[in-house]
Amino acid sequence: MNPLNGYDIEDIAAGMSAEVAKTITDADIVLFAGITTDVNAVHMDEEYGRTTPFGGRIAHGMLSAGLLSAVLGNHLPGPGTIYMGQSLRFRAPVRPGDTVHARVTVKEVIAEKCRVVLDTVCSVGGKVVIDGEATVMVTSQRKRDAAAK
């Protein structure tokens, strides 16, 4: 992996995977609400959250899903990666104090277009809370070499 460009398309193969983990804090939820302006009471008010089917406050789904972006941009494929698409299915809530494990696994490499399709999964305690699929554009050593000539 090139520290400036991450993995080039020539170095990526189906089955490769990477993961990050983060414990979601009250501060994360408040900051995310401030950035997005999503102040839905189910995220911000424990008393209200207890009146919902969740039985308490839950984190924004997109806060947890954002960890997938961290894996893609920092680890696999890494720096230089451009997000092109993402499908998400929210399977279970994430609560303050939960540790979310975000994992991406290469499903398909489309070398001629410098595209990679990855399975994306977030889990808490081994239970899937989000799953989906991402498509990203990655760098190419071959293209850099050709441009340098």
Buried (B, 14 or more C-beta within 10 A) or exposed (E): BBEEBBBBBBBBEEEBBBBBEBEBEEEBBEEBBEEEEBEEEBBBEEEBBEEEEEEBBBBBBEBBBBBBBBBBBBBBBBBBBBEEEBEBEBBBBBBBEBEBBBBBBBBEBEEEEBBBBBBBBBBBEEEEBBBBBBBBBBBBBEEEEEEEE
